[in-house]
Amino acid sequence: MKKFFILILLLYATTLHSQNWDINLLKQINIERNASFDISFKVITESSTPISIGLPLLGYGIGLIKKDSVLKSHSFMIGAGVITAIGVTTVLKYSIQRERPFNTYPEIQKLSSGGSPSFPSGHTTEAFALATSLSLACPKWYVVAPVYSWAIAVGYSRMHLGVHYPSDVIVGALIGAGSAYLSFKVKKWYDRKYQHHVFY
């Protein structure tokens, strides 16, 4: 986990030294956007938190009702991955305190909410944590393809709507996927060691 934090900080340091690509790409995405997609991307961006948090809660609730220990176990793992990702992102946001692009560059058009520090993207983190967790729990193409398509759309929407730099989104995706994978590995370790003591 320490190496992961170091990698994220190195990525951020690299971004600071090459800010041009970051803002230039954002300008292309935001300023030169097709405005007819604005409403669609607002809906996509606002779906991130309700789906990322609601889906594992729903799955766990159904597992309780049906007394399905497998569903409860997977839902717990998915929820843990999302919560871990949110925690890591929050710590980085308030440690690094990067300004939002629309604050630094007035030409960037803010089309969605974005009040907390910019780096990394919380919406993208949540979406990729959920996508990776679901893909690990159910590695079927008909799960992996749509859930990652949604996560990518969430990440792109944050740039289209002018509230995040590309580097915010890239690092958010890495944190989300990494947190989900860590949660998956911890669950596998626990199941092997304490398979007769299920706490889900």
Secondary structure, 3 states (H helix, E strand, C coil): CHHHHHHHHHHHHHHHHCHHHHHHHHHHHHCCCCHHHHHHHHHHHHHHHHHHHHHHHHHHHHHHHHCCHHHHHHHHHHHHHHHHHHHHHHHHHHHHCCCCHHHHCCCCCCCCCCCCCCCCCHHHHHHHHHHHHHHHHCCCHHHHHHHHHHHHHHHHHHHHCCCCCHHHHHHHHHHHHHHHHHHHHHHHHHHHHCCCCCCC
